[in-house]
């Protein structure tokens, strides 16, 4: 079976071979099954080299400075104009600065279409590793540095072939998506507008027709410390917190046909200092993925539940939250292409991208609600969310090449 790199070769009309170093202008990369120098594909492929460089840089939320510096340098070398937008550090004493990158070709940052993804990752960092069967492992390889690399490559190829002009498309890479979207909320202050925004997240090379809403909050219990041999002398904060968590875990929350069940995750718990000390404080972090209704409705349910258990518990919502988000999928040919996607072959994937997109509903949250405005919105990218945030986060090289074609199709459809 032909690889997607070889299939891409026969499907393209124009081929401009690109090496890892910039030659001139915006170059189009054409994947090859074999390079005359017999180098590893990652070494001669601009796309794979960029993806590797991004994944090799640790950029856990709050520590995005180095990856931002690298991208700024890379994009400038590839004849893009790059603007930085400062984003506040997560802690007052943080040494590294944080910034978003607004990228465009030419001297005007206004554009009809915006491509955007995030450059931060969740902890912990897992190093880059190229494994057998063209698998690429590492933190951010899927979520979402695969999107960043393929969005850049797609724009470069369209500029090189003259299918788009510099004023047509801009790119926006933000920090902080994994911790509530402080980067995108800051970008919202730019006051720019676009006809279409294409957001990059792992969607298995499908167009997401929507994603669940999101609401995060913390609960804190404050007791009284003392010797564990004399529990009546204090009040155990753990014992205050646990009944509240049990009550939350048993909640019946709204559901919908499209998005399924609203789910609640007790993600992190901390309490006390030692086994022989009555716990003075205890706290928990909780995330709710909303399948139906508004975030305000879910907040009311949470507040009522906690108050009934123990009104002394402190409840802190991390943001206003948001309900389910419906997303556009009206690209020509984007119906059901299951007869192509039943087989995992890369030729099926390539044909899917040439003819249209399958659609998918996802359970995770995105930066879409943080970027306000009247624009068409699409959500698309390589990789599977089921391996993101895990110790086995990975994708295959062919998905990156297929994603470039997918982004190009979305850009051209938006400009048509």
Secondary structure as UniProt FT lines:
FT   HELIX           4..11
FT   TURN            36..37
FT   HELIX           41..44
FT   HELIX           46..56
FT   TURN            61..62
FT   HELIX           65..77
FT   TURN            78..79
FT   STRAND          81..87
FT   TURN            92..93
FT   STRAND          98..104
FT   STRAND          113..118
FT   STRAND          129..131
FT   HELIX           132..134
FT   STRAND          135..137
FT   TURN            139..144
FT   HELIX           145..161
FT   HELIX           166..168
FT   STRAND          169..174
FT   HELIX           177..179
FT   HELIX           182..188
FT   TURN            189..190
FT   STRAND          196..200
FT   TURN            204..205
FT   STRAND          207..211
FT   STRAND          213..222
FT   HELIX           228..233
FT   HELIX           237..249
FT   STRAND          255..256
FT   TURN            257..259
FT   STRAND          260..261
FT   STRAND          263..271
FT   TURN            275..276
FT   STRAND          281..290
FT   HELIX           295..309
FT   TURN            311..312
FT   STRAND          314..317
FT   STRAND          325..326
FT   TURN            332..333
FT   HELIX           338..341
FT   HELIX           346..355
FT   STRAND          359..362
FT   HELIX           368..370
FT   STRAND          376..380
FT   TURN            385..389
FT   TURN            391..392
FT   STRAND          394..396
FT   HELIX           397..415
//
